[in-house]
Amino acid sequence: MKPVIILVNPKYGGNVGAISRCMMNFGVNELKIVGNNSIIDKEAEIRAVHSKKILNNAKFYGTLQEALEDIDFAVGTSGAVSGDKNIKRIPITPKELAEKHKTIDGRLGLVFGREDYGLYNDELELCDLFVSIPTSEDYPIMNLSHAVSIILYEIYNSSLEKSYNINTNKASKIEKTVLLNLFGEFVNKNDTIPEYRKELCKTIFKRLISRAFISGKEAHTLMGAFKHVKK
Amino acid sequence: MKPVIILVNPKYGGNVGAISRCMMNFGVNELKIVGNNSIIDKEAEIRAVHSKKILNNAKFYGTLQEALEDIDFAVGTSGAVSGDKNIKRIPITPKELAEKHKTIDGRLGLVFGREDYGLYNDELELCDLFVSIPTSEDYPIMNLSHAVSIILYEIYNSSLEKSYNINTNKASKIEKTVLLNLFGEFVNKNDTIPEYRKELCKTIFKRLISRAFISGKEAHTLMGAFKHVKK
């Protein structure tokens, strides 16, 4: 399935136009923008060249949460590679994303942040997975439209290769949510975990099941392990 | 060896600036331009952001032949994949180029043509090899700076080999074993899980942390969640 591009508060119409062009270069046509339609200015139209249809069909949202409503799997981009200090956001590479993309059922949203600040923490929290483009440490911050084009290029390339179908049904959004809620209750009622670590514990568990692309059967089995705390 | 970027008669300073920025993103710093230095305009400087040094050090040439004088291996880019009618220019993909790049001795020049006409035939004749980015047939013409960024991205990636991801320390075998043992005890002492499902539960947890490439810090955090069952 083709990914949906979601731009969070882009600042420059030129970037949005350039993104729309590279979307068309790679056969992707659905664009969502968190922000208002004044971003589609003259410069956006010039740089979109032959892809104005994508710009004209862009949809606008007040918040990222609203933009993600019909998205099953959200991938956030982070400008720089985070080390261990940023445990919540261990990114995968665009190549790894392209591989995983073949196995994702449902709608994939690729979320790109602001040109200057990227995505805020509460926005990153809404994403299931993070991708980061390997760059030189001397200057890791890429132009927004370049970042989009590299990620779409990788996904387009991998879709050209023979897609081998792994017949394991990925867990649905609901199955993942039920599992996460059960784990959350387990953690909350666990007195030996210091309060300040509880949220981190839940976040890590969420990241692990996302990175591992947990299947429906796996999710149901693990639900069984955490169900007893309800009693 | 790092490639040299050669732009043939670019028309827009903005593109040259964006190219200079993505060169710096991927640790490449030598820029040659066929044309004159009036192309480095205000827009070029704005879009170069922190890479102005590359722009300032760009060298200018009257013809491609002159620009190629100290280049050992020239790779030309073609906007669209040429069919049989153009048998002289059967292109390779950026991934194939990145592979070959490792084996090339001497100076590699990456030659990019004009935004509208690309490279002329006599310029293509000067190139040893051609590369073409796979794109949708509906709109194969990419923005010049996007094309440069994708090719540099591939070359940069292939030069990294396994060095990327080193800064997120994967959990050691011991850390994973401790976590798995704690989870195993948690499952064993959990009376609400039917006996026959306990082994499956442990196996699935093991698979998840393997597929997710759990980090050392993540493993330690989750250990905290399962420690209490020991008491």
Contacts between the chains, C-beta under 8 A, distances in Angstrom:
chain1	res1	chain2	res2	distance
A	18	B	143	5.9
A	18	B	146	7.3
A	21	B	139	7.8
A	21	B	142	7.7
A	21	B	143	5.9
A	21	B	146	7.9
A	22	B	142	6.7
A	22	B	143	6.8
A	22	B	146	5.5
A	24	B	136	6.9
A	24	B	138	6.9
A	24	B	139	4.4
A	25	B	135	4.7
A	25	B	136	6.2
A	25	B	139	5.6
A	25	B	140	7.0
A	25	B	141	7.6
A	25	B	142	5.1
A	25	B	146	7.6
A	26	B	135	6.4
A	26	B	136	6.1
A	27	B	136	3.9
A	27	B	138	6.9
A	47	B	143	7.5
A	49	B	141	8.0
A	50	B	139	5.7
A	51	B	139	6.8
A	81	B	164	7.8
A	81	B	167	6.7
A	81	B	168	8.0
A	82	B	168	7.8
A	83	B	167	4.6
A	83	B	168	6.4
A	84	B	167	7.4
A	84	B	168	6.2
A	84	B	169	6.0
A	84	B	215	6.6
A	84	B	216	7.6
A	84	B	217	5.4
A	87	B	215	7.1
A	87	B	217	5.0
A	87	B	218	6.4
A	87	B	221	7.4
A	90	B	168	5.1
A	90	B	215	6.1
A	90	B	218	7.7
A	93	B	157	7.9
A	93	B	164	6.6
A	93	B	165	7.6
A	95	B	157	7.3
A	133	B	153	7.0
A	134	B	156	6.7
A	134	B	157	6.2
A	134	B	160	5.9
A	134	B	164	4.8
A	135	B	25	4.7
A	135	B	26	6.4
A	135	B	156	7.4
A	136	B	24	6.9
A	136	B	25	6.1
A	136	B	26	6.1
A	136	B	27	3.9
A	136	B	156	7.6
A	138	B	24	6.9
A	138	B	27	6.9
A	139	B	21	7.8
A	139	B	24	4.4
A	139	B	25	5.7
A	139	B	50	5.7
A	139	B	51	6.8
A	140	B	25	7.0
A	141	B	25	7.6
A	142	B	21	7.7
A	142	B	22	6.7
A	142	B	25	5.1
A	142	B	149	7.6
A	143	B	18	5.9
A	143	B	21	5.9
A	143	B	22	6.7
A	143	B	47	7.6
A	143	B	145	7.7
A	143	B	149	7.8
A	145	B	143	7.7
A	145	B	146	6.9
A	146	B	18	7.3
A	146	B	21	7.9
A	146	B	22	5.4
A	146	B	25	7.6
A	146	B	145	6.9
A	146	B	146	6.4
A	146	B	149	4.3
A	149	B	142	7.5
A	149	B	143	7.9
A	149	B	146	4.4
A	149	B	149	6.5
A	149	B	150	6.3
A	150	B	149	6.4
A	150	B	150	6.0
A	150	B	153	5.1
A	153	B	133	7.0
A	153	B	150	5.1
A	153	B	153	7.9
A	156	B	134	6.7
A	156	B	135	7.4
A	156	B	136	7.6
A	157	B	93	8.0
A	157	B	95	7.3
A	157	B	134	6.2
A	160	B	134	6.1
A	186	B	225	7.6
A	187	B	225	6.0
A	190	B	225	6.4
A	190	B	228	5.9
A	191	B	228	7.2
A	192	B	224	7.6
A	192	B	227	6.0
A	192	B	228	3.7
A	192	B	231	7.4
A	193	B	224	5.5
A	193	B	225	5.9
A	193	B	228	7.6
A	194	B	224	7.9
A	197	B	221	6.7
A	197	B	224	6.1
A	200	B	221	5.8
A	201	B	221	5.7
A	201	B	222	6.8
A	201	B	224	6.7
A	201	B	225	5.1
A	204	B	218	4.9
A	204	B	221	5.3
A	204	B	222	6.2
A	205	B	222	7.0
A	205	B	225	8.0
A	207	B	212	7.4
A	207	B	218	7.5
A	208	B	208	5.9
A	208	B	209	6.5
A	208	B	212	4.4
A	208	B	214	6.3
A	208	B	218	7.0
A	209	B	208	6.5
A	209	B	212	7.6
A	211	B	211	7.2
A	211	B	212	3.9
A	211	B	213	7.1
A	212	B	207	7.4
A	212	B	208	4.4
A	212	B	209	7.6
A	212	B	210	8.0
A	212	B	211	3.9
A	212	B	212	4.1
A	213	B	211	7.1
A	214	B	208	6.3
A	218	B	204	4.8
A	218	B	207	7.4
A	218	B	208	6.9
A	221	B	197	6.7
A	221	B	200	5.7
A	221	B	201	5.6
A	221	B	204	5.2
A	222	B	201	6.8
A	222	B	204	6.2
A	222	B	205	7.0
A	224	B	192	7.6
A	224	B	193	5.4
A	224	B	194	7.9
A	224	B	197	6.1
A	224	B	201	6.7
A	225	B	186	7.6
A	225	B	187	6.0
A	225	B	190	6.5
A	225	B	193	5.9
A	225	B	201	5.1
A	225	B	205	8.0
A	227	B	192	6.0
A	228	B	190	5.8
A	228	B	191	7.2
A	228	B	192	3.7
A	228	B	193	7.7
A	231	B	192	7.3
